[in-house]
């Protein structure tokens, strides 16, 4: 479920980046490639770096 949430945040971040680029270049830009790129990147970064941290905290019974 954590990776789903981070992918959602990535899609919103991609939308924001598209809006910023729209303001800079003042022409229509596709929003989907940026959001997909961020989504894939956030998914793998979460799986590689954040999930082992969460598992370690679970094994030590540390709740945040």
mmCIF file as gemmi writes it, N, C-alpha and C atoms, coordinates in Angstrom:
data_model
loop_
_atom_site.group_PDB
_atom_site.id
_atom_site.type_symbol
_atom_site.label_atom_id
_atom_site.label_alt_id
_atom_site.label_comp_id
_atom_site.label_asym_id
_atom_site.label_entity_id
_atom_site.label_seq_id
_atom_site.pdbx_PDB_ins_code
_atom_site.Cartn_x
_atom_site.Cartn_y
_atom_site.Cartn_z
_atom_site.occupancy
_atom_site.B_iso_or_equiv
_atom_site.pdbx_formal_charge
_atom_site.auth_seq_id
_atom_site.auth_asym_id
_atom_site.pdbx_PDB_model_num
ATOM 1 N N . UNK Axp A 1 ? 0.82 -1.191 0 1 0 ? 1 A 1
ATOM 2 C CA . UNK Axp A 1 ? 0 0 0 1 0 ? 1 A 1
ATOM 3 C C . UNK Axp A 1 ? 0.866 1.258 0 1 0 ? 1 A 1
ATOM 4 N N . UNK Axp A 2 ? 2.035 1.149 0.577 1 0 ? 2 A 1
ATOM 5 C CA . UNK Axp A 2 ? 2.94 2.298 0.622 1 0 ? 2 A 1
ATOM 6 C C . UNK Axp A 2 ? 3.389 2.705 -0.766 1 0 ? 2 A 1
ATOM 7 N N . UNK Axp A 3 ? 3.674 1.73 -1.618 1 0 ? 3 A 1
ATOM 8 C CA . UNK Axp A 3 ? 4.121 2.053 -2.968 1 0 ? 3 A 1
ATOM 9 C C . UNK Axp A 3 ? 2.994 2.691 -3.782 1 0 ? 3 A 1
ATOM 10 N N . UNK Axp A 4 ? 1.759 2.302 -3.528 1 0 ? 4 A 1
ATOM 11 C CA . UNK Axp A 4 ? 0.62 2.917 -4.215 1 0 ? 4 A 1
ATOM 12 C C . UNK Axp A 4 ? 0.516 4.389 -3.83 1 0 ? 4 A 1
ATOM 13 N N . UNK Axp A 5 ? 0.68 4.686 -2.557 1 0 ? 5 A 1
ATOM 14 C CA . UNK Axp A 5 ? 0.617 6.07 -2.097 1 0 ? 5 A 1
ATOM 15 C C . UNK Axp A 5 ? 1.749 6.905 -2.696 1 0 ? 5 A 1
ATOM 16 N N . UNK Axp A 6 ? 2.955 6.357 -2.746 1 0 ? 6 A 1
ATOM 17 C CA . UNK Axp A 6 ? 4.068 7.125 -3.309 1 0 ? 6 A 1
ATOM 18 C C . UNK Axp A 6 ? 3.89 7.333 -4.809 1 0 ? 6 A 1
ATOM 19 N N . UNK Axp A 7 ? 3.288 6.367 -5.503 1 0 ? 7 A 1
ATOM 20 C CA . UNK Axp A 7 ? 3.004 6.556 -6.931 1 0 ? 7 A 1
ATOM 21 C C . UNK Axp A 7 ? 1.958 7.651 -7.125 1 0 ? 7 A 1
ATOM 22 N N . UNK Axp A 8 ? 0.974 7.721 -6.239 1 0 ? 8 A 1
ATOM 23 C CA . UNK Axp A 8 ? -0.011 8.803 -6.303 1 0 ? 8 A 1
ATOM 24 C C . UNK Axp A 8 ? 0.669 10.159 -6.129 1 0 ? 8 A 1
ATOM 25 N N . UNK Axp A 9 ? 1.565 10.25 -5.158 1 0 ? 9 A 1
ATOM 26 C CA . UNK Axp A 9 ? 2.314 11.501 -4.941 1 0 ? 9 A 1
ATOM 27 C C . UNK Axp A 9 ? 3.159 11.826 -6.175 1 0 ? 9 A 1
ATOM 28 N N . UNK Axp A 10 ? 3.724 10.821 -6.8 1 0 ? 10 A 1
ATOM 29 C CA . UNK Axp A 10 ? 4.536 11.028 -8 1 0 ? 10 A 1
ATOM 30 C C . UNK Axp A 10 ? 3.695 11.564 -9.149 1 0 ? 10 A 1
ATOM 31 N N . UNK Axp A 11 ? 2.49 11.065 -9.303 1 0 ? 11 A 1
ATOM 32 C CA . UNK Axp A 11 ? 1.616 11.537 -10.379 1 0 ? 11 A 1
ATOM 33 C C . UNK Axp A 11 ? 1.227 12.989 -10.149 1 0 ? 11 A 1
ATOM 34 N N . UNK Axp A 12 ? 0.931 13.34 -8.915 1 0 ? 12 A 1
ATOM 35 C CA . UNK Axp A 12 ? 0.612 14.734 -8.601 1 0 ? 12 A 1
ATOM 36 C C . UNK Axp A 12 ? 1.838 15.626 -8.833 1 0 ? 12 A 1
ATOM 37 N N . UNK Axp A 13 ? 3.026 15.135 -8.484 1 0 ? 13 A 1
ATOM 38 C CA . UNK Axp A 13 ? 4.261 15.88 -8.728 1 0 ? 13 A 1
ATOM 39 C C . UNK Axp A 13 ? 4.486 16.074 -10.225 1 0 ? 13 A 1
ATOM 40 N N . UNK Axp A 14 ? 4.228 15.047 -11.023 1 0 ? 14 A 1
ATOM 41 C CA . UNK Axp A 14 ? 4.351 15.159 -12.466 1 0 ? 14 A 1
ATOM 42 C C . UNK Axp A 14 ? 3.388 16.18 -13.043 1 0 ? 14 A 1
ATOM 43 N N . UNK Axp A 15 ? 2.182 16.22 -12.529 1 0 ? 15 A 1
ATOM 44 C CA . UNK Axp A 15 ? 1.208 17.216 -12.962 1 0 ? 15 A 1
ATOM 45 C C . UNK Axp A 15 ? 1.699 18.618 -12.629 1 0 ? 15 A 1
ATOM 46 N N . UNK Axp A 16 ? 2.239 18.794 -11.437 1 0 ? 16 A 1
ATOM 47 C CA . UNK Axp A 16 ? 2.765 20.097 -11.033 1 0 ? 16 A 1
ATOM 48 C C . UNK Axp A 16 ? 3.926 20.517 -11.93 1 0 ? 16 A 1
ATOM 49 N N . UNK Axp A 17 ? 4.826 19.577 -12.233 1 0 ? 17 A 1
ATOM 50 C CA . UNK Axp A 17 ? 5.955 19.895 -13.12 1 0 ? 17 A 1
ATOM 51 C C . UNK Axp A 17 ? 5.472 20.279 -14.51 1 0 ? 17 A 1
ATOM 52 N N . UNK Axp A 18 ? 4.442 19.605 -14.985 1 0 ? 18 A 1
ATOM 53 C CA . UNK Axp A 18 ? 3.872 19.943 -16.287 1 0 ? 18 A 1
ATOM 54 C C . UNK Axp A 18 ? 3.289 21.348 -16.276 1 0 ? 18 A 1
ATOM 55 N N . UNK Axp A 19 ? 2.62 21.711 -15.204 1 0 ? 19 A 1
ATOM 56 C CA . UNK Axp A 19 ? 2.058 23.064 -15.107 1 0 ? 19 A 1
ATOM 57 C C . UNK Axp A 19 ? 3.155 24.127 -15.046 1 0 ? 19 A 1
ATOM 58 N N . UNK Axp A 20 ? 4.239 23.827 -14.348 1 0 ? 20 A 1
ATOM 59 C CA . UNK Axp A 20 ? 5.367 24.761 -14.296 1 0 ? 20 A 1
ATOM 60 C C . UNK Axp A 20 ? 5.986 24.932 -15.679 1 0 ? 20 A 1
ATOM 61 N N . UNK Axp A 21 ? 6.186 23.809 -16.375 1 0 ? 21 A 1
ATOM 62 C CA . UNK Axp A 21 ? 6.738 23.879 -17.728 1 0 ? 21 A 1
ATOM 63 C C . UNK Axp A 21 ? 5.791 24.583 -18.684 1 0 ? 21 A 1
ATOM 64 N N . UNK Axp A 22 ? 4.498 24.433 -18.49 1 0 ? 22 A 1
ATOM 65 C CA . UNK Axp A 22 ? 3.513 25.141 -19.302 1 0 ? 22 A 1
ATOM 66 C C . UNK Axp A 22 ? 3.634 26.647 -19.097 1 0 ? 22 A 1
ATOM 67 N N . UNK Axp A 23 ? 3.86 27.065 -17.862 1 0 ? 23 A 1
ATOM 68 C CA . UNK Axp A 23 ? 4.021 28.489 -17.586 1 0 ? 23 A 1
ATOM 69 C C . UNK Axp A 23 ? 5.315 29.027 -18.184 1 0 ? 23 A 1
ATOM 70 N N . UNK Axp A 24 ? 6.352 28.208 -18.239 1 0 ? 24 A 1
ATOM 71 C CA . UNK Axp A 24 ? 7.631 28.656 -18.775 1 0 ? 24 A 1
ATOM 72 C C . UNK Axp A 24 ? 7.601 28.716 -20.306 1 0 ? 24 A 1
ATOM 73 N N . UNK Axp A 25 ? 7.181 27.621 -20.952 1 0 ? 25 A 1
ATOM 74 C CA . UNK Axp A 25 ? 7.239 27.536 -22.413 1 0 ? 25 A 1
ATOM 75 C C . UNK Axp A 25 ? 6.014 28.107 -23.112 1 0 ? 25 A 1
ATOM 76 N N . UNK Axp A 26 ? 4.915 28.257 -22.407 1 0 ? 26 A 1
ATOM 77 C CA . UNK Axp A 26 ? 3.666 28.809 -22.927 1 0 ? 26 A 1
ATOM 78 C C . UNK Axp A 26 ? 3.154 28.085 -24.175 1 0 ? 26 A 1
ATOM 79 N N . UNK Axp A 27 ? 3.278 26.761 -24.168 1 0 ? 27 A 1
ATOM 80 C CA . UNK Axp A 27 ? 2.666 25.946 -25.208 1 0 ? 27 A 1
ATOM 81 C C . UNK Axp A 27 ? 2.213 24.628 -24.582 1 0 ? 27 A 1
ATOM 82 N N . UNK Axp A 28 ? 1.292 23.979 -25.25 1 0 ? 28 A 1
ATOM 83 C CA . UNK Axp A 28 ? 0.707 22.75 -24.713 1 0 ? 28 A 1
ATOM 84 C C . UNK Axp A 28 ? 1.761 21.649 -24.613 1 0 ? 28 A 1
ATOM 85 N N . UNK Axp A 29 ? 1.817 21.006 -23.477 1 0 ? 29 A 1
ATOM 86 C CA . UNK Axp A 29 ? 2.746 19.914 -23.231 1 0 ? 29 A 1
ATOM 87 C C . UNK Axp A 29 ? 1.974 18.68 -22.784 1 0 ? 29 A 1
ATOM 88 N N . UNK Axp A 30 ? 2.424 17.5 -23.151 1 0 ? 30 A 1
ATOM 89 C CA . UNK Axp A 30 ? 1.748 16.287 -22.658 1 0 ? 30 A 1
ATOM 90 C C . UNK Axp A 30 ? 2.079 16.053 -21.181 1 0 ? 30 A 1
ATOM 91 N N . UNK Axp A 31 ? 1.061 15.84 -20.381 1 0 ? 31 A 1
ATOM 92 C CA . UNK Axp A 31 ? 1.26 15.664 -18.942 1 0 ? 31 A 1
ATOM 93 C C . UNK Axp A 31 ? 1.613 14.222 -18.585 1 0 ? 31 A 1
ATOM 94 N N . UNK Axp A 32 ? 1.168 13.281 -19.389 1 0 ? 32 A 1
ATOM 95 C CA . UNK Axp A 32 ? 1.304 11.884 -19.028 1 0 ? 32 A 1
ATOM 96 C C . UNK Axp A 32 ? 2.744 11.375 -18.968 1 0 ? 32 A 1
ATOM 97 N N . UNK Axp A 33 ? 3.637 11.699 -19.908 1 0 ? 33 A 1
ATOM 98 C CA . UNK Axp A 33 ? 4.999 11.138 -19.829 1 0 ? 33 A 1
ATOM 99 C C . UNK Axp A 33 ? 5.747 11.53 -18.557 1 0 ? 33 A 1
ATOM 100 N N . UNK Axp A 34 ? 5.582 12.746 -18.107 1 0 ? 34 A 1
ATOM 101 C CA . UNK Axp A 34 ? 6.263 13.188 -16.888 1 0 ? 34 A 1
ATOM 102 C C . UNK Axp A 34 ? 5.705 12.434 -15.68 1 0 ? 34 A 1
ATOM 103 N N . UNK Axp A 35 ? 4.394 12.307 -15.604 1 0 ? 35 A 1
ATOM 104 C CA . UNK Axp A 35 ? 3.765 11.606 -14.483 1 0 ? 35 A 1
ATOM 105 C C . UNK Axp A 35 ? 4.123 10.125 -14.473 1 0 ? 35 A 1
ATOM 106 N N . UNK Axp A 36 ? 4.141 9.5 -15.642 1 0 ? 36 A 1
ATOM 107 C CA . UNK Axp A 36 ? 4.513 8.085 -15.711 1 0 ? 36 A 1
ATOM 108 C C . UNK Axp A 36 ? 5.964 7.9 -15.294 1 0 ? 36 A 1
ATOM 109 N N . UNK Axp A 37 ? 6.836 8.781 -15.76 1 0 ? 37 A 1
ATOM 110 C CA . UNK Axp A 37 ? 8.252 8.693 -15.383 1 0 ? 37 A 1
ATOM 111 C C . UNK Axp A 37 ? 8.451 8.829 -13.885 1 0 ? 37 A 1
ATOM 112 N N . UNK Axp A 38 ? 7.79 9.819 -13.291 1 0 ? 38 A 1
ATOM 113 C CA . UNK Axp A 38 ? 7.891 9.982 -11.846 1 0 ? 38 A 1
ATOM 114 C C . UNK Axp A 38 ? 7.286 8.791 -11.112 1 0 ? 38 A 1
ATOM 115 N N . UNK Axp A 39 ? 6.159 8.276 -11.605 1 0 ? 39 A 1
ATOM 116 C CA . UNK Axp A 39 ? 5.514 7.129 -10.96 1 0 ? 39 A 1
ATOM 117 C C . UNK Axp A 39 ? 6.406 5.903 -10.938 1 0 ? 39 A 1
ATOM 118 N N . UNK Axp A 40 ? 7.027 5.586 -12.07 1 0 ? 40 A 1
ATOM 119 C CA . UNK Axp A 40 ? 7.927 4.429 -12.138 1 0 ? 40 A 1
ATOM 120 C C . UNK Axp A 40 ? 9.144 4.642 -11.247 1 0 ? 40 A 1
ATOM 121 N N . UNK Axp A 41 ? 9.709 5.842 -11.301 1 0 ? 41 A 1
ATOM 122 C CA . UNK Axp A 41 ? 10.891 6.141 -10.489 1 0 ? 41 A 1
ATOM 123 C C . UNK Axp A 41 ? 10.569 6.051 -8.988 1 0 ? 41 A 1
ATOM 124 N N . UNK Axp A 42 ? 9.464 6.658 -8.556 1 0 ? 42 A 1
ATOM 125 C CA . UNK Axp A 42 ? 9.091 6.627 -7.146 1 0 ? 42 A 1
ATOM 126 C C . UNK Axp A 42 ? 8.79 5.205 -6.695 1 0 ? 42 A 1
ATOM 127 N N . UNK Axp A 43 ? 8.133 4.407 -7.554 1 0 ? 43 A 1
ATOM 128 C CA . UNK Axp A 43 ? 7.806 3.026 -7.197 1 0 ? 43 A 1
ATOM 129 C C . UNK Axp A 43 ? 9.081 2.244 -6.889 1 0 ? 43 A 1
ATOM 130 N N . UNK Axp A 44 ? 10.042 2.283 -7.804 1 0 ? 44 A 1
ATOM 131 C CA . UNK Axp A 44 ? 11.257 1.501 -7.594 1 0 ? 44 A 1
ATOM 132 C C . UNK Axp A 44 ? 12.105 2.054 -6.454 1 0 ? 44 A 1
ATOM 133 N N . UNK Axp A 45 ? 12.16 3.363 -6.304 1 0 ? 45 A 1
ATOM 134 C CA . UNK Axp A 45 ? 12.913 3.934 -5.18 1 0 ? 45 A 1
ATOM 135 C C . UNK Axp A 45 ? 12.286 3.549 -3.848 1 0 ? 45 A 1
ATOM 136 N N . UNK Axp A 46 ? 10.957 3.517 -3.801 1 0 ? 46 A 1
ATOM 137 C CA . UNK Axp A 46 ? 10.283 3.111 -2.572 1 0 ? 46 A 1
ATOM 138 C C . UNK Axp A 46 ? 10.544 1.642 -2.272 1 0 ? 46 A 1
ATOM 139 N N . UNK Axp A 47 ? 10.438 0.785 -3.299 1 0 ? 47 A 1
ATOM 140 C CA . UNK Axp A 47 ? 10.67 -0.642 -3.102 1 0 ? 47 A 1
ATOM 141 C C . UNK Axp A 47 ? 12.106 -0.938 -2.692 1 0 ? 47 A 1
ATOM 142 N N . UNK Axp A 48 ? 13.061 -0.208 -3.238 1 0 ? 48 A 1
ATOM 143 C CA . UNK Axp A 48 ? 14.473 -0.493 -2.973 1 0 ? 48 A 1
ATOM 144 C C . UNK Axp A 48 ? 14.938 0.102 -1.649 1 0 ? 48 A 1
ATOM 145 N N . UNK Axp A 49 ? 14.551 1.347 -1.36 1 0 ? 49 A 1
ATOM 146 C CA . UNK Axp A 49 ? 15.11 2.038 -0.199 1 0 ? 49 A 1
ATOM 147 C C . UNK Axp A 49 ? 14.175 2.121 1 1 0 ? 49 A 1
ATOM 148 N N . UNK Axp A 50 ? 12.896 2.344 0.775 1 0 ? 50 A 1
ATOM 149 C CA . UNK Axp A 50 ? 12.006 2.623 1.896 1 0 ? 50 A 1
ATOM 150 C C . UNK Axp A 50 ? 11.41 1.363 2.51 1 0 ? 50 A 1
ATOM 151 N N . UNK Axp A 51 ? 11.088 0.371 1.689 1 0 ? 51 A 1
ATOM 152 C CA . UNK Axp A 51 ? 10.488 -0.851 2.224 1 0 ? 51 A 1
ATOM 153 C C . UNK Axp A 51 ? 11.421 -1.605 3.176 1 0 ? 51 A 1
ATOM 154 N N . UNK Axp A 52 ? 12.721 -1.754 2.887 1 0 ? 52 A 1
ATOM 155 C CA . UNK Axp A 52 ? 13.591 -2.402 3.891 1 0 ? 52 A 1
ATOM 156 C C . UNK Axp A 52 ? 13.628 -1.644 5.219 1 0 ? 52 A 1
ATOM 157 N N . UNK Axp A 53 ? 13.551 -0.33 5.162 1 0 ? 53 A 1
ATOM 158 C CA . UNK Axp A 53 ? 13.519 0.48 6.374 1 0 ? 53 A 1
ATOM 159 C C . UNK Axp A 53 ? 12.256 0.188 7.181 1 0 ? 53 A 1
ATOM 160 N N . UNK Axp A 54 ? 11.13 0.091 6.503 1 0 ? 54 A 1
ATOM 161 C CA . UNK Axp A 54 ? 9.862 -0.201 7.166 1 0 ? 54 A 1
ATOM 162 C C . UNK Axp A 54 ? 9.882 -1.603 7.775 1 0 ? 54 A 1
ATOM 163 N N . UNK Axp A 55 ? 10.44 -2.567 7.05 1 0 ? 55 A 1
ATOM 164 C CA . UNK Axp A 55 ? 10.521 -3.94 7.571 1 0 ? 55 A 1
ATOM 165 C C . UNK Axp A 55 ? 11.417 -3.988 8.809 1 0 ? 55 A 1
ATOM 166 N N . UNK Axp A 56 ? 12.52 -3.266 8.788 1 0 ? 56 A 1
ATOM 167 C CA . UNK Axp A 56 ? 13.41 -3.208 9.949 1 0 ? 56 A 1
ATOM 168 C C . UNK Axp A 56 ? 12.701 -2.606 11.153 1 0 ? 56 A 1
ATOM 169 N N . UNK Axp A 57 ? 11.941 -1.549 10.932 1 0 ? 57 A 1
ATOM 170 C CA . UNK Axp A 57 ? 11.18 -0.949 12.027 1 0 ? 57 A 1
ATOM 171 C C . UNK Axp A 57 ? 10.121 -1.919 12.555 1 0 ? 57 A 1
ATOM 172 N N . UNK Axp A 58 ? 9.501 -2.682 11.654 1 0 ? 58 A 1
ATOM 173 C CA . UNK Axp A 58 ? 8.507 -3.66 12.082 1 0 ? 58 A 1
ATOM 174 C C . UNK Axp A 58 ? 9.127 -4.761 12.927 1 0 ? 58 A 1
ATOM 175 N N . UNK Axp A 59 ? 10.291 -5.23 12.529 1 0 ? 59 A 1
ATOM 176 C CA . UNK Axp A 59 ? 10.96 -6.295 13.283 1 0 ? 59 A 1
ATOM 177 C C . UNK Axp A 59 ? 11.359 -5.822 14.675 1 0 ? 59 A 1
ATOM 178 N N . UNK Axp A 60 ? 11.703 -4.555 14.796 1 0 ? 60 A 1
ATOM 179 C CA . UNK Axp A 60 ? 12.069 -3.997 16.101 1 0 ? 60 A 1
ATOM 180 C C . UNK Axp A 60 ? 10.854 -3.486 16.861 1 0 ? 60 A 1
ATOM 181 N N . UNK Axp A 61 ? 9.675 -3.623 16.272 1 0 ? 61 A 1
ATOM 182 C CA . UNK Axp A 61 ? 8.413 -3.161 16.862 1 0 ? 61 A 1
ATOM 183 C C . UNK Axp A 61 ? 8.434 -1.684 17.206 1 0 ? 61 A 1
ATOM 184 N N . UNK Axp A 62 ? 8.937 -0.908 16.266 1 0 ? 62 A 1
ATOM 185 C CA . UNK Axp A 62 ? 8.939 0.546 16.399 1 0 ? 62 A 1
ATOM 186 C C . UNK Axp A 62 ? 7.788 1.071 15.557 1 0 ? 62 A 1
ATOM 187 N N . UNK Axp A 63 ? 6.893 1.828 16.159 1 0 ? 63 A 1
ATOM 188 C CA . UNK Axp A 63 ? 5.737 2.364 15.453 1 0 ? 63 A 1
ATOM 189 C C . UNK Axp A 63 ? 5.869 3.865 15.35 1 0 ? 63 A 1
ATOM 190 N N . UNK Axp A 64 ? 5.655 4.358 14.148 1 0 ? 64 A 1
ATOM 191 C CA . UNK Axp A 64 ? 5.749 5.811 13.921 1 0 ? 64 A 1
ATOM 192 C C . UNK Axp A 64 ? 4.364 6.363 13.697 1 0 ? 64 A 1
